[in-house]
């Protein structure tokens, strides 16, 4: 639980209530290079999401296509939507996305975490998840859950998430 304690410690000034936009320099991106050559990553909760750009991002990781009208509705009804953008000079592109639903009091569930393959393995997925957790915690959400495909379980485990804590088992209902 050391990760959670360090993430939510009120004495750590870097964990105070996050702003709606934060930036991150891609590690090993040639510090000292011109602004045009040095990519910067921005996290935002305010930026409008172009559904076609989001669809391209999801295609890049091999996700099945979903009807855009439903994706739009899911985003509109989400408690938190975070986007991650690469900026080189004046050019910006969507390179990551996550959203959460919530009861606005105790619980939130994180959905649709996606990072473009070109940006995986650089700590950006972890940074996106920390951004999401900080935003949810700043809204006094104390129980954060998510669903993970088997190949990314260890990624979330390394962020402090646990499978079936206290023996709790999720249950699902699907139409026939």
C-alpha positions as CSV (number, residue, x, y, z in Angstrom):
1,X,0.0,0.0,0.0
2,X,3.0,2.3,-0.1
3,X,2.2,3.4,-3.6
4,X,-1.3,4.6,-2.6
5,X,0.0,6.3,0.5
6,X,2.6,8.2,-1.5
7,X,0.1,9.0,-4.2
8,X,-2.5,10.4,-1.8
9,X,-0.4,11.9,0.9
10,X,-1.6,15.4,1.7
11,X,1.9,16.4,2.7
12,X,3.3,15.9,-0.9
13,X,2.8,19.2,-2.7
14,X,2.9,17.4,-6.1
15,X,-0.3,15.5,-5.3
16,X,-2.4,18.5,-4.4
17,X,-5.6,19.1,-6.4
18,X,-4.5,18.7,-10.0
19,X,-5.2,21.3,-12.7
20,X,-7.3,20.4,-15.8
21,X,-4.1,20.4,-17.9
22,X,-0.7,19.0,-17.0
23,X,2.4,18.5,-19.2
24,X,5.0,15.9,-19.4
25,X,8.3,15.8,-21.3
26,X,8.8,12.5,-23.1
27,X,11.9,10.8,-21.5
28,X,14.9,10.6,-23.8
29,X,13.4,13.1,-26.3
30,X,16.6,15.0,-26.7
31,X,16.4,17.7,-24.0
32,X,18.0,20.8,-25.2
33,X,16.7,20.3,-28.7
34,X,14.5,22.9,-30.3
35,X,10.9,23.1,-29.3
36,X,9.9,21.8,-32.7
37,X,11.9,18.6,-32.2
38,X,11.1,18.0,-28.5
39,X,7.7,16.4,-28.1
40,X,5.7,17.5,-25.1
41,X,2.8,15.5,-23.8
42,X,-0.2,17.3,-22.4
43,X,-2.9,15.7,-20.3
44,X,-6.3,17.4,-20.3
45,X,-9.8,17.1,-19.0
46,X,-11.1,20.0,-21.0
47,X,-10.1,19.4,-24.6
48,X,-12.8,18.3,-27.0
49,X,-12.4,14.8,-28.2
50,X,-12.6,14.3,-32.0
51,X,-14.4,11.0,-32.3
52,X,-12.6,10.1,-35.5
53,X,-9.2,10.8,-34.0
54,X,-10.2,8.6,-31.0
55,X,-11.3,5.9,-33.4
56,X,-7.9,6.1,-35.1
57,X,-6.2,5.8,-31.7
58,X,-8.3,2.7,-30.8
59,X,-7.6,1.2,-34.3
60,X,-3.9,1.6,-33.7
61,X,-4.0,-0.7,-30.6
62,X,-6.3,-3.2,-32.3
63,X,-9.6,-2.5,-30.5
64,X,-12.8,-3.4,-32.2
65,X,-14.7,-0.6,-33.6
66,X,-17.7,0.7,-31.7
67,X,-20.6,2.9,-33.1
68,X,-19.4,6.5,-32.9
69,X,-22.9,7.6,-31.6
70,X,-22.4,5.3,-28.6
71,X,-18.9,6.4,-28.0
72,X,-20.0,10.0,-28.0
73,X,-22.8,9.1,-25.5
74,X,-20.4,7.3,-23.3
75,X,-18.0,10.2,-23.2
76,X,-20.9,12.7,-22.6
77,X,-22.1,10.6,-19.6
78,X,-18.7,10.0,-18.1
79,X,-17.7,11.6,-14.8
80,X,-14.1,12.2,-16.0
81,X,-12.6,12.2,-19.4
82,X,-8.8,12.5,-19.8
83,X,-7.0,12.9,-23.0
84,X,-3.2,12.8,-23.7
85,X,-1.8,14.9,-26.5
86,X,1.6,15.0,-28.2
87,X,2.6,18.5,-29.2
88,X,5.5,19.2,-31.6
89,X,5.6,22.9,-32.4
90,X,2.0,23.8,-33.3
91,X,1.0,20.2,-34.3
92,X,-1.0,18.2,-31.8
93,X,-2.3,14.7,-31.9
94,X,-4.3,12.5,-29.6
95,X,-2.0,9.7,-28.2
96,X,-3.9,8.6,-25.1
97,X,-7.3,8.5,-23.6
98,X,-9.1,7.3,-20.5
99,X,-12.5,7.9,-18.9
100,X,-14.3,7.1,-15.7
101,X,-17.9,6.7,-14.6
102,X,-18.9,7.4,-11.0
103,X,-21.6,7.7,-8.4
104,X,-20.2,11.2,-7.6
105,X,-19.6,10.2,-4.0
106,X,-17.7,7.0,-3.3
107,X,-17.0,5.0,-6.4
108,X,-15.5,5.4,-9.8
109,X,-14.7,2.9,-12.5
110,X,-12.0,3.6,-15.1
111,X,-12.7,2.6,-18.7
112,X,-11.2,2.7,-22.1
113,X,-7.5,3.3,-21.2
114,X,-5.6,3.5,-24.4
115,X,-2.1,4.7,-25.4
116,X,-0.9,4.8,-28.9
117,X,1.7,2.0,-29.6
118,X,4.4,4.6,-30.5
119,X,4.1,6.0,-27.0
120,X,3.9,2.7,-25.0
121,X,6.8,1.7,-22.8
122,X,7.8,5.3,-22.0
123,X,5.9,5.7,-18.8
124,X,3.0,7.6,-20.4
125,X,0.3,5.0,-19.6
126,X,1.4,5.2,-16.0
127,X,1.4,9.0,-16.1
128,X,-2.1,8.9,-17.6
129,X,-3.4,6.6,-14.9
130,X,-1.8,8.7,-12.2
131,X,-3.5,11.8,-13.7
132,X,-6.8,9.9,-13.6
133,X,-6.3,8.8,-10.0
134,X,-5.3,12.3,-8.9
135,X,-8.4,13.8,-10.5
136,X,-10.7,11.2,-9.0
137,X,-9.1,11.6,-5.6
138,X,-9.5,15.4,-5.8
139,X,-13.2,14.8,-6.1
140,X,-13.1,12.7,-2.9
141,X,-13.7,9.4,-4.7
142,X,-12.2,6.7,-2.5
143,X,-13.0,3.5,-4.3
144,X,-11.5,3.3,-7.9
145,X,-12.1,0.1,-9.9
146,X,-11.3,-0.9,-13.5
147,X,-11.6,-3.9,-15.8
148,X,-8.4,-5.2,-17.4
149,X,-7.6,-7.6,-20.2
150,X,-5.3,-10.4,-19.0
151,X,-2.3,-9.0,-20.9
152,X,-2.4,-5.7,-19.0
153,X,-3.2,-7.0,-15.5
154,X,0.4,-6.6,-14.3
155,X,0.5,-3.0,-15.6
156,X,-2.4,-2.1,-13.3
157,X,-1.0,-4.3,-10.5
158,X,2.2,-2.2,-10.6
159,X,0.0,0.9,-10.1
160,X,-1.4,-0.6,-6.9
161,X,-4.6,-2.1,-8.2
162,X,-5.5,-5.6,-6.9
163,X,-7.5,-8.4,-8.3
164,X,-10.5,-9.4,-6.3
165,X,-9.6,-7.6,-3.1
166,X,-11.1,-9.3,0.0
167,X,-12.5,-12.1,-2.2
168,X,-15.0,-9.8,-3.9
169,X,-16.1,-11.2,-7.3
170,X,-17.6,-9.0,-10.0
171,X,-20.8,-10.2,-11.6
172,X,-22.1,-9.4,-15.0
173,X,-25.4,-9.6,-16.8
174,X,-25.5,-9.7,-20.6
175,X,-28.5,-9.9,-22.8
176,X,-29.1,-13.2,-24.5
